[in-house]
Amino acid sequence: MSIGAKNKLTRFQEKLRGRLVLPDDVEYDRARRVWNGVVDKRPAMIAYCAERNDVIEAITFARSTGLELSVRSGGHNVAGNSLCEGGLVVDLSMMKKITVDSEHRFARAEAGLTLGEFDAATQAFGLATTMGVNSDTGIAGLTLGGGFGKLGRRFGLACDNLLAADVVTADGQLMRASAAENDDLLWGVRGGGGNFGIVTAFEYSLHPVGPQLLAGSLVYGEAERRDALRRYYEFSYEAADEISADAALMTSESGERLLAISVCYCGPLEQGERILAPLRNHGKPIQDQFAAVPYLHIQSGGDDVFPRGRRYY
């Protein structure tokens, strides 16, 4: 590294309110890990940003040095796009402030929050918006990628519920994107493509949800799979928007091929049993488990199925 580059790095470290992790640091190998254990990239440095000014400084430093830049929130992207080889990783995981306005039903959340942290804060007021099913997923990547979840058919994707965003653009400018300000930028971050900038905070509309929803699963043996899948198709085709239903072909530990249908109903509990009866009363499932379940439990339902560190493909 040249003297000029060293001086720029020193100034960057001095301005950073968070911390900078370099390859020689003890925590480097842990810091470069992401959810997918297959990903094994070695960035030149990882900047843990404590506030949005840190993000501005990181972008300015990357521009002045020509370093490739990537952005990480929860690190759940299966391809590992939150890391870059030999470049600067802008890590937002320290930025976790959230404010919930229960009267007007909206939340302002910094980009380092996981969906588990977001859901816990909104459920304290009996509110929620569409998020995924792994509690350690970052809300930033989820929302900017569309963001589907159990509430999606009733309330739309996470990006559909995005009211505004604070965005640091590629030239280091902080801009607010909303229907009233820079609406074209809001269009961009809600699904218009990518690389418009780094979102440091999101504002979402919220909806009354929970605290308990009717949820469960049906599991069918090999002889019942084809008929059960056909029935699932017919049920899903006409299902109310309050219903989220997923079917998956599985193999048991003994090698038997199974069909599992997972259902979540986000309407009134007293109506759920009646609405789900046509699906549950069909065929002979080897497992039929439905109950009123806390929304937060449903939202972490994928944690055991997709734990951090496995080699996903």
C-alpha contacts under 8 A as a table, 3 or more apart, distances in Angstrom:
res1	aa1	res2	aa2	distance
1	M	5	A	6.10
1	M	6	K	6.42
2	S	5	A	5.16
2	S	6	K	6.19
3	I	6	K	5.01
3	I	7	N	6.16
4	G	7	N	5.14
4	G	8	K	6.33
5	A	8	K	5.10
5	A	9	L	6.18
5	A	65	T	7.23
6	K	9	L	5.03
6	K	10	T	6.12
7	N	10	T	5.05
7	N	11	R	6.22
8	K	11	R	5.17
8	K	12	F	6.12
8	K	61	F	7.41
9	L	12	F	5.02
9	L	13	Q	6.20
9	L	61	F	7.87
10	T	13	Q	5.16
10	T	14	E	6.22
11	R	14	E	5.05
11	R	15	K	6.25
12	F	15	K	5.27
12	F	16	L	6.17
12	F	57	E	6.95
12	F	58	A	7.52
12	F	61	F	6.74
13	Q	16	L	5.21
13	Q	19	R	7.37
13	Q	20	L	6.62
15	K	54	D	7.65
15	K	57	E	7.40
16	L	19	R	6.44
16	L	20	L	7.80
16	L	49	C	7.31
16	L	54	D	5.54
16	L	57	E	7.26
17	R	49	C	6.94
17	R	50	A	5.81
17	R	51	E	7.31
17	R	54	D	6.44
18	G	47	A	7.37
18	G	48	Y	5.39
18	G	49	C	4.85
18	G	50	A	4.63
18	G	51	E	7.71
18	G	54	D	7.19
19	R	47	A	6.03
19	R	48	Y	5.27
19	R	49	C	6.96
20	L	45	M	6.82
20	L	46	I	5.73
20	L	47	A	4.55
20	L	48	Y	6.15
21	V	25	D	6.32
21	V	27	E	7.35
21	V	28	Y	6.15
21	V	31	A	7.67
21	V	45	M	5.66
21	V	46	I	5.07
21	V	47	A	6.41
21	V	48	Y	7.85
22	L	25	D	5.48
22	L	28	Y	6.33
22	L	44	A	6.56
22	L	45	M	4.78
22	L	46	I	6.69
23	P	28	Y	5.56
23	P	29	D	7.87
23	P	43	P	7.94
23	P	44	A	6.65
23	P	45	M	6.79
24	D	28	Y	7.04
25	D	28	Y	5.36
26	V	29	D	7.48
27	E	30	R	5.42
27	E	31	A	5.94
28	Y	31	A	4.95
28	Y	32	R	6.22
29	D	32	R	5.42
29	D	33	R	6.74
30	R	33	R	5.53
31	A	46	I	7.61
32	R	40	D	7.98
32	R	41	K	7.29
32	R	42	R	6.96
32	R	43	P	7.51
32	R	46	I	7.78
32	R	83	L	7.57
33	R	37	G	7.42
33	R	39	V	7.68
33	R	40	D	7.44
34	V	37	G	6.79
34	V	39	V	7.16
34	V	74	G	7.97
34	V	75	G	5.08
34	V	76	H	6.79
34	V	80	G	7.16
34	V	308	R	7.65
34	V	309	G	7.18
35	W	75	G	5.79
35	W	76	H	5.15
35	W	77	N	7.59
35	W	78	V	7.54
35	W	307	P	7.79
35	W	308	R	4.59
35	W	309	G	5.27
35	W	310	R	7.51
36	N	39	V	5.88
36	N	76	H	7.02
36	N	77	N	7.70
36	N	78	V	5.86
36	N	79	A	7.78
36	N	80	G	7.08
36	N	308	R	6.57
36	N	309	G	5.39
36	N	310	R	5.90
36	N	311	R	5.68
36	N	312	Y	5.75
37	G	40	D	7.42
37	G	308	R	7.56
37	G	309	G	4.42
37	G	310	R	5.00
37	G	311	R	4.58
37	G	312	Y	6.99
38	V	310	R	7.47
38	V	311	R	4.79
38	V	312	Y	6.55
39	V	79	A	7.26
39	V	80	G	5.78
41	K	83	L	6.54
41	K	84	C	6.49
41	K	85	E	5.35
42	R	83	L	7.95
42	R	84	C	7.19
42	R	85	E	5.18
42	R	86	G	5.98
43	P	46	I	6.98
43	P	83	L	6.85
43	P	84	C	5.58
43	P	85	E	4.76
43	P	86	G	4.19
43	P	87	G	4.93
43	P	88	L	6.15
43	P	89	V	6.80
44	A	85	E	7.34
44	A	86	G	4.48
44	A	87	G	4.97
44	A	88	L	5.99
45	M	86	G	7.75
45	M	87	G	6.63
45	M	88	L	5.15
45	M	89	V	6.39
46	I	88	L	5.81
46	I	89	V	4.64
46	I	90	V	6.22
46	I	91	D	6.73
47	A	58	A	7.31
47	A	88	L	7.20
47	A	89	V	6.05
47	A	90	V	5.13
47	A	91	D	5.76
48	Y	90	V	6.50
48	Y	91	D	4.79
48	Y	92	L	6.24
48	Y	93	S	7.13
48	Y	94	M	6.72
49	C	52	R	7.29
49	C	54	D	5.19
49	C	55	V	6.22
49	C	90	V	7.03
49	C	91	D	6.08
49	C	92	L	5.56
49	C	93	S	7.59
49	C	94	M	6.34
49	C	95	M	7.05
50	A	54	D	6.49
50	A	92	L	7.45
50	A	94	M	5.47
50	A	95	M	5.64
51	E	54	D	5.49
51	E	55	V	7.04
51	E	95	M	6.26
52	R	55	V	5.03
52	R	56	I	6.50
52	R	200	T	6.20
53	N	56	I	4.98
53	N	57	E	6.22
54	D	57	E	5.01
54	D	58	A	6.09
55	V	58	A	5.02
55	V	59	I	6.25
55	V	90	V	7.09
55	V	168	V	7.38
55	V	198	I	7.89
56	I	59	I	5.29
56	I	60	T	6.16
56	I	168	V	6.60
56	I	172	G	5.15
56	I	173	Q	7.30
56	I	174	L	7.80
57	E	60	T	5.03
57	E	61	F	6.06
57	E	172	G	7.66
58	A	61	F	5.11
58	A	62	A	6.15
58	A	90	V	6.91
59	I	62	A	5.10
59	I	63	R	6.16
59	I	69	L	7.89
59	I	170	A	6.88
59	I	171	D	7.50
59	I	172	G	6.02
60	T	63	R	5.21
60	T	64	S	6.22
60	T	171	D	7.33
60	T	172	G	6.09
61	F	64	S	5.15
61	F	65	T	6.20
62	A	65	T	5.30
62	A	66	G	5.66
62	A	67	L	4.92
62	A	68	E	6.89
62	A	69	L	6.71
62	A	88	L	7.01
63	R	66	G	5.25
63	R	67	L	6.84
67	L	86	G	7.92
67	L	87	G	5.23
67	L	88	L	6.37
68	E	84	C	7.06
68	E	86	G	7.53
68	E	87	G	4.66
68	E	88	L	6.16
69	L	84	C	6.74
69	L	87	G	5.73
69	L	88	L	4.86
69	L	89	V	5.87
69	L	90	V	7.20
70	S	81	N	7.20
70	S	82	S	5.49
70	S	83	L	5.74
70	S	84	C	5.83
70	S	87	G	7.66
70	S	88	L	6.43
70	S	89	V	4.93
70	S	90	V	6.10
71	V	82	S	5.13
71	V	83	L	7.13
71	V	89	V	5.69
71	V	90	V	4.74
71	V	91	D	5.99
71	V	92	L	7.61
71	V	198	I	7.43
72	R	75	G	5.59
72	R	82	S	4.63
72	R	83	L	7.10
72	R	89	V	6.87
72	R	90	V	6.10
72	R	91	D	4.74
72	R	92	L	6.15
72	R	93	S	7.56
73	S	82	S	7.75
73	S	91	D	6.06
73	S	92	L	5.14
73	S	93	S	5.38
73	S	111	A	6.64
73	S	112	G	5.31
73	S	113	L	7.62
73	S	138	G	5.25
73	S	139	I	7.58
73	S	140	A	6.26
73	S	141	G	6.76
74	G	93	S	6.90
74	G	112	G	7.20
74	G	113	L	7.86
74	G	114	T	6.50
74	G	136	D	6.62
74	G	137	T	5.18
74	G	138	G	3.86
74	G	139	I	7.53
74	G	140	A	7.86
74	G	141	G	7.47
75	G	80	G	7.13
75	G	82	S	5.95
75	G	137	T	7.36
75	G	138	G	7.03
76	H	80	G	7.49
76	H	137	T	5.82
76	H	138	G	7.12
76	H	141	G	7.91
77	N	80	G	5.34
77	N	81	N	6.31
77	N	82	S	7.02
77	N	141	G	7.62
78	V	81	N	7.85
78	V	312	Y	6.97
78	V	313	Y	7.48
80	G	83	L	5.92
81	N	84	C	7.03
82	S	89	V	7.32
83	L	89	V	6.06
84	C	87	G	5.52
84	C	88	L	7.01
84	C	89	V	6.73
91	D	94	M	7.79
92	L	95	M	5.63
92	L	111	A	6.26
92	L	112	G	4.73
92	L	200	T	7.79
93	S	96	K	7.05
93	S	111	A	7.39
93	S	112	G	3.95
93	S	113	L	6.70
94	M	112	G	5.85
95	M	110	E	5.68
95	M	111	A	6.26
95	M	112	G	4.62
95	M	113	L	6.94
96	K	109	A	7.15
96	K	110	E	5.31
96	K	111	A	6.87
96	K	112	G	5.12
96	K	113	L	4.93
97	K	109	A	5.98
97	K	110	E	5.42
97	K	113	L	7.71
98	I	107	A	6.98
98	I	108	R	5.58
98	I	109	A	4.29
98	I	110	E	6.29
98	I	118	F	7.56
98	I	121	A	7.60
99	T	107	A	5.57
99	T	108	R	5.22
99	T	109	A	6.50
100	V	105	R	7.49
100	V	106	F	6.13
100	V	107	A	4.37
100	V	108	R	6.57
100	V	121	A	7.38
100	V	122	T	6.53
101	D	104	H	5.69
101	D	105	R	5.56
101	D	106	F	5.40
101	D	107	A	5.98
102	S	105	R	4.73
102	S	106	F	6.77
102	S	125	F	6.38
102	S	127	L	7.71
105	R	127	L	7.58
105	R	205	S	6.03
105	R	206	L	4.94
105	R	207	H	6.71
106	F	203	E	6.86
106	F	204	Y	5.42
106	F	205	S	4.42
106	F	206	L	5.09
107	A	122	T	7.71
107	A	203	E	5.50
107	A	204	Y	5.32
107	A	205	S	6.67
107	A	206	L	7.06
108	R	201	A	6.90
108	R	202	F	5.68
108	R	203	E	4.37
108	R	204	Y	6.59
109	A	113	L	7.23
109	A	118	F	7.59
109	A	201	A	5.53
109	A	202	F	5.30
109	A	203	E	6.33
110	E	113	L	6.27
110	E	200	T	5.84
110	E	201	A	4.14
110	E	202	F	6.27
111	A	138	G	7.57
111	A	139	I	6.57
111	A	140	A	5.26
111	A	199	V	6.80
111	A	200	T	5.10
111	A	201	A	5.20
111	A	202	F	6.93
112	G	138	G	6.64
112	G	139	I	7.41
112	G	140	A	7.24
113	L	117	E	6.09
113	L	118	F	6.36
113	L	138	G	5.95
113	L	139	I	6.08
113	L	140	A	7.83
114	T	117	E	5.28
114	T	118	F	6.26
114	T	135	S	6.52
114	T	136	D	5.23
114	T	137	T	5.31
114	T	138	G	4.25
114	T	139	I	5.47
115	L	118	F	4.86
115	L	119	D	5.83
115	L	131	M	6.51
115	L	132	G	7.22
115	L	134	N	7.55
115	L	135	S	5.33
115	L	136	D	6.35
115	L	137	T	5.83
115	L	138	G	6.00
115	L	139	I	5.42
116	G	119	D	5.18
116	G	120	A	6.11
116	G	134	N	7.74
116	G	135	S	4.23
116	G	136	D	6.21
116	G	137	T	7.77
116	G	296	L	7.56
116	G	299	Q	7.33
116	G	300	S	7.22
117	E	120	A	5.22
117	E	121	A	6.35
117	E	135	S	7.72
118	F	121	A	5.30
118	F	122	T	6.34
118	F	139	I	7.85
119	D	122	T	5.22
119	D	123	Q	5.80
119	D	128	A	6.48
119	D	296	L	6.86
120	A	123	Q	5.23
120	A	124	A	6.35
120	A	296	L	7.04
121	A	124	A	5.51
121	A	125	F	7.69
122	T	125	F	5.67
122	T	126	G	6.63
122	T	127	L	5.13
122	T	128	A	5.59
123	Q	126	G	4.51
123	Q	127	L	5.06
123	Q	128	A	6.23
123	Q	209	V	7.78
123	Q	210	G	7.59
123	Q	211	P	6.90
123	Q	296	L	7.92
124	A	127	L	7.42
126	G	208	P	5.81
126	G	209	V	5.80
126	G	210	G	6.06
126	G	211	P	6.08
127	L	206	L	5.87
127	L	207	H	5.22
127	L	208	P	4.55
127	L	209	V	5.21
127	L	210	G	7.40
128	A	206	L	5.24
128	A	207	H	5.41
128	A	208	P	6.50
128	A	209	V	5.82
129	T	151	L	7.16
129	T	155	F	7.39
129	T	158	A	6.90
129	T	161	N	7.13
129	T	204	Y	7.46
129	T	205	S	6.92
129	T	206	L	5.11
129	T	207	H	6.12
130	T	147	G	7.21
130	T	148	F	6.57
130	T	149	G	5.66
130	T	150	K	6.95
130	T	151	L	5.14
130	T	152	G	5.71
130	T	155	F	6.89
130	T	156	G	6.99
130	T	157	L	5.95
130	T	158	A	4.98
130	T	161	N	7.70
131	M	139	I	7.52
131	M	142	L	7.50
131	M	143	T	7.92
131	M	147	G	6.13
131	M	148	F	6.25
131	M	149	G	5.18
131	M	150	K	7.55
131	M	151	L	7.63
131	M	157	L	7.84
131	M	158	A	6.03
131	M	299	Q	7.94
132	G	135	S	7.67
132	G	137	T	7.52
132	G	142	L	7.38
132	G	147	G	6.56
132	G	148	F	5.93
132	G	149	G	4.48
132	G	150	K	7.28
132	G	299	Q	6.87
133	V	149	G	6.48
133	V	150	K	7.74
133	V	298	I	7.24
133	V	299	Q	4.67
133	V	300	S	5.49
133	V	301	G	5.97
133	V	302	G	5.33
133	V	303	D	7.60
134	N	137	T	5.58
134	N	299	Q	6.57
134	N	300	S	5.17
134	N	301	G	6.72
134	N	302	G	4.91
134	N	303	D	5.15
134	N	306	F	7.70
135	S	299	Q	6.36
135	S	300	S	4.84
135	S	302	G	7.74
135	S	303	D	6.62
136	D	303	D	7.85
137	T	142	L	7.25
138	G	141	G	5.97
138	G	142	L	6.34
139	I	142	L	5.09
139	I	143	T	5.88
140	A	143	T	5.36
140	A	144	L	6.11
140	A	199	V	7.46
141	G	144	L	5.21
141	G	145	G	5.91
142	L	145	G	5.26
142	L	146	G	6.41
142	L	147	G	4.82
142	L	158	A	7.63
143	T	146	G	5.15
143	T	147	G	4.79
143	T	158	A	5.27
143	T	159	C	5.27
143	T	190	R	7.77
144	L	147	G	7.20
144	L	159	C	6.68
144	L	189	V	6.08
144	L	190	R	6.30
144	L	191	G	6.74
145	G	159	C	7.93
145	G	191	G	7.11
146	G	157	L	6.06
146	G	158	A	6.09
146	G	159	C	5.28
146	G	160	D	7.97
146	G	190	R	7.18
146	G	191	G	6.56
147	G	157	L	5.34
147	G	158	A	4.69
147	G	159	C	6.38
148	F	151	L	7.85
148	F	152	G	5.71
148	F	156	G	7.79
148	F	157	L	5.08
148	F	158	A	6.40
149	G	152	G	5.36
149	G	157	L	7.39
150	K	153	R	7.56
150	K	244	S	5.61
150	K	264	C	6.68
151	L	154	R	5.64
151	L	155	F	5.91
151	L	156	G	7.19
151	L	242	E	7.40
151	L	244	S	7.24
151	L	266	C	7.06
152	G	155	F	5.22
152	G	156	G	4.38
152	G	157	L	5.17
152	G	158	A	7.71
152	G	244	S	7.87
153	R	156	G	5.73
153	R	241	D	5.08
153	R	242	E	6.61
153	R	243	I	7.20
153	R	244	S	6.87
154	R	241	D	4.81
154	R	242	E	5.33
154	R	243	I	7.84
155	F	161	N	7.75
156	G	159	C	7.96
156	G	160	D	5.67
156	G	161	N	7.02
157	L	160	D	5.06
157	L	161	N	6.74
158	A	161	N	5.31
158	A	162	L	6.59
159	C	162	L	5.01
159	C	190	R	5.15
159	C	191	G	7.30
160	D	190	R	7.15
161	N	204	Y	5.38
161	N	205	S	5.29
161	N	206	L	7.66
162	L	165	A	7.65
162	L	190	R	7.24
162	L	202	F	6.96
162	L	203	E	5.88
162	L	204	Y	4.60
162	L	205	S	6.59
163	L	178	S	6.22
163	L	179	A	7.53
163	L	202	F	7.73
163	L	203	E	5.37
163	L	204	Y	5.35
163	L	205	S	6.51
164	A	176	R	7.13
164	A	177	A	5.39
164	A	178	S	4.40
164	A	179	A	7.48
164	A	186	L	6.80
164	A	202	F	6.04
164	A	203	E	5.03
164	A	204	Y	7.26
165	A	176	R	5.85
165	A	177	A	5.17
165	A	178	S	6.72
165	A	186	L	7.15
165	A	199	V	6.49
165	A	200	T	7.51
165	A	201	A	5.61
165	A	202	F	4.55
165	A	203	E	6.07
166	D	174	L	6.92
166	D	175	M	5.85
166	D	176	R	4.64
166	D	177	A	6.27
166	D	199	V	5.60
166	D	200	T	5.61
166	D	201	A	5.18
166	D	202	F	6.65
167	V	174	L	5.70
167	V	175	M	5.21
167	V	176	R	6.18
167	V	177	A	7.11
167	V	197	G	5.95
167	V	198	I	5.42
167	V	199	V	4.32
167	V	200	T	6.05
167	V	201	A	7.56
168	V	171	D	7.96
168	V	172	G	5.77
168	V	173	Q	5.37
168	V	174	L	4.43
168	V	175	M	6.23
168	V	197	G	5.39
168	V	198	I	5.11
168	V	199	V	6.33
168	V	200	T	7.27
169	T	172	G	5.34
169	T	173	Q	5.32
169	T	174	L	6.47
169	T	175	M	7.33
169	T	196	F	6.39
169	T	197	G	4.18
169	T	198	I	6.44
170	A	173	Q	7.39
170	A	196	F	7.29
170	A	197	G	5.56
175	M	182	N	7.83
176	R	181	E	6.48
176	R	182	N	6.85
177	A	180	A	7.87
177	A	181	E	5.53
177	A	182	N	4.98
177	A	183	D	5.90
177	A	184	D	7.84
177	A	185	L	5.68
177	A	186	L	4.84
178	S	181	E	5.05
178	S	182	N	6.20
178	S	183	D	5.34
178	S	185	L	7.89
178	S	186	L	5.60
179	A	182	N	7.22
179	A	183	D	4.93
179	A	186	L	7.26
180	A	183	D	6.38
182	N	185	L	5.40
182	N	186	L	6.64
183	D	186	L	4.94
183	D	187	W	6.20
184	D	187	W	4.96
184	D	188	G	6.30
185	L	188	G	4.88
185	L	189	V	6.35
185	L	196	F	7.58
186	L	189	V	5.30
186	L	190	R	6.06
187	W	190	R	5.23
187	W	191	G	6.67
187	W	192	G	5.93
188	G	191	G	5.63
188	G	192	G	3.99
188	G	193	G	6.08
188	G	194	G	7.42
188	G	196	F	7.02
189	V	192	G	6.20
189	V	193	G	7.18
189	V	194	G	7.28
189	V	196	F	7.12
191	G	194	G	7.89
193	G	196	F	7.95
195	N	198	I	7.76
199	V	202	F	7.36
209	V	212	Q	7.90
209	V	266	C	7.05
209	V	295	Y	7.92
210	G	213	L	5.80
210	G	266	C	7.57
210	G	294	P	7.05
210	G	295	Y	5.87
211	P	294	P	5.62
211	P	295	Y	5.73
212	Q	292	A	5.75
212	Q	293	V	5.10
212	Q	294	P	4.19
212	Q	295	Y	5.30
213	L	264	C	7.07
213	L	265	Y	6.14
213	L	266	C	5.56
213	L	267	G	7.43
213	L	268	P	7.96
213	L	269	L	6.60
213	L	292	A	5.34
213	L	293	V	5.44
213	L	294	P	6.32
213	L	295	Y	6.04
214	L	264	C	5.97
214	L	265	Y	5.28
214	L	266	C	6.98
214	L	269	L	6.18
214	L	272	G	6.51
214	L	290	F	6.82
214	L	291	A	5.56
214	L	292	A	4.45
214	L	293	V	6.09
215	A	262	S	7.67
215	A	263	V	5.55
215	A	264	C	4.30
215	A	265	Y	6.16
215	A	290	F	5.48
215	A	291	A	5.83
215	A	292	A	6.39
215	A	293	V	6.38
215	A	298	I	7.76
216	G	262	S	5.92
216	G	263	V	5.62
216	G	264	C	6.72
216	G	288	D	7.68
216	G	289	Q	5.26
216	G	290	F	4.06
216	G	291	A	6.38
217	S	260	A	6.76
217	S	261	I	5.42
217	S	262	S	4.32
217	S	263	V	6.03
217	S	287	Q	7.57
217	S	288	D	6.10
217	S	289	Q	5.51
217	S	290	F	6.43
218	L	260	A	5.67
218	L	261	I	5.12
218	L	262	S	6.57
218	L	280	R	7.54
218	L	285	P	6.19
218	L	286	I	7.67
218	L	287	Q	5.51
218	L	288	D	4.75
218	L	289	Q	6.62
219	V	258	L	6.82
219	V	259	L	5.66
219	V	260	A	4.42
219	V	261	I	6.41
219	V	285	P	5.44
219	V	286	I	5.72
219	V	287	Q	4.98
219	V	288	D	6.77
220	Y	223	A	7.95
220	Y	224	E	5.73
220	Y	225	R	5.84
220	Y	228	A	7.22
220	Y	258	L	5.69
220	Y	259	L	5.17
220	Y	260	A	6.46
220	Y	284	K	7.19
220	Y	285	P	4.57
220	Y	286	I	5.53
220	Y	287	Q	7.11
221	G	224	E	5.45
221	G	225	R	6.14
221	G	256	E	7.52
221	G	257	R	6.85
221	G	258	L	5.01
221	G	259	L	6.76
221	G	285	P	7.05
221	G	286	I	6.52
222	E	225	R	5.27
222	E	256	E	6.84
222	E	257	R	5.40
222	E	258	L	5.44
222	E	259	L	7.53
223	A	226	R	7.49
224	E	227	D	5.71
224	E	228	A	5.95
224	E	283	G	7.26
224	E	284	K	7.43
224	E	285	P	7.75
225	R	228	A	5.11
225	R	229	L	5.98
225	R	258	L	6.62
225	R	259	L	5.61
226	R	229	L	5.22
226	R	230	R	6.34
227	D	230	R	5.13
227	D	231	R	6.27
227	D	283	G	7.97
228	A	231	R	5.01
228	A	232	Y	6.06
228	A	259	L	7.80
228	A	282	H	7.71
228	A	283	G	7.00
229	L	232	Y	4.92
229	L	233	Y	6.25
229	L	247	A	7.59
229	L	259	L	7.58
230	R	233	Y	5.13
230	R	234	E	6.42
231	R	234	E	5.08
231	R	235	F	6.07
231	R	279	L	7.25
231	R	282	H	7.73
232	Y	235	F	5.10
232	Y	236	S	5.93
232	Y	247	A	7.56
232	Y	261	I	7.76
232	Y	279	L	7.13
233	Y	236	S	5.23
233	Y	237	Y	6.02
234	E	237	Y	5.28
234	E	238	E	6.79
235	F	238	E	5.66
235	F	239	A	5.82
235	F	278	P	7.66
235	F	279	L	6.59
236	S	239	A	4.87
236	S	245	A	6.87
239	A	243	I	6.41
240	A	243	I	5.73
241	D	244	S	7.68
242	E	265	Y	5.54
242	E	266	C	5.14
242	E	267	G	5.62
243	I	263	V	6.97
243	I	264	C	5.81
243	I	265	Y	4.63
243	I	266	C	6.58
244	S	263	V	5.61
244	S	264	C	5.15
244	S	265	Y	6.45
245	A	261	I	6.80
245	A	262	S	5.60
245	A	263	V	4.39
245	A	264	C	6.52
246	D	261	I	5.55
246	D	262	S	5.19
246	D	263	V	6.53
247	A	259	L	6.95
247	A	260	A	5.63
247	A	261	I	4.36
247	A	262	S	6.41
248	A	259	L	5.78
248	A	260	A	5.26
248	A	261	I	6.48
249	L	257	R	7.28
249	L	258	L	5.88
249	L	259	L	4.70
249	L	260	A	6.46
250	M	257	R	5.81
250	M	258	L	4.99
250	M	259	L	5.91
250	M	260	A	7.05
251	T	254	S	7.90
251	T	255	G	5.67
251	T	256	E	5.51
251	T	257	R	4.50
251	T	258	L	5.73
252	S	255	G	5.11
252	S	256	E	5.19
252	S	257	R	6.41
252	S	258	L	6.94
253	E	256	E	7.46
265	Y	272	G	6.45
266	C	269	L	8.00
267	G	271	Q	7.32
267	G	272	G	6.90
268	P	271	Q	5.57
268	P	272	G	6.52
269	L	272	G	5.12
269	L	273	E	7.47
269	L	292	A	7.44
270	E	273	E	6.78
270	E	274	R	7.99
271	Q	274	R	5.59
271	Q	275	I	6.28
272	G	275	I	5.14
272	G	276	L	6.06
273	E	276	L	5.34
273	E	277	A	5.99
274	R	277	A	5.22
275	I	278	P	7.11
276	L	279	L	5.58
276	L	280	R	6.28
277	A	280	R	5.02
277	A	281	N	5.69
278	P	281	N	5.50
278	P	282	H	6.60
279	L	282	H	5.73
280	R	288	D	7.65
285	P	288	D	6.38
293	V	297	H	6.77
293	V	298	I	6.97
294	P	297	H	5.33
294	P	298	I	6.65
295	Y	298	I	5.10
295	Y	299	Q	6.22
296	L	299	Q	5.01
296	L	300	S	6.46
297	H	300	S	5.28
297	H	301	G	6.21
298	I	301	G	5.00
299	Q	302	G	7.53
300	S	303	D	5.51
301	G	304	D	7.06
301	G	305	V	7.74
302	G	305	V	5.12
302	G	306	F	5.84
302	G	307	P	7.99
303	D	306	F	5.42
303	D	307	P	5.49
304	D	307	P	5.54
306	F	310	R	7.76
307	P	310	R	6.58
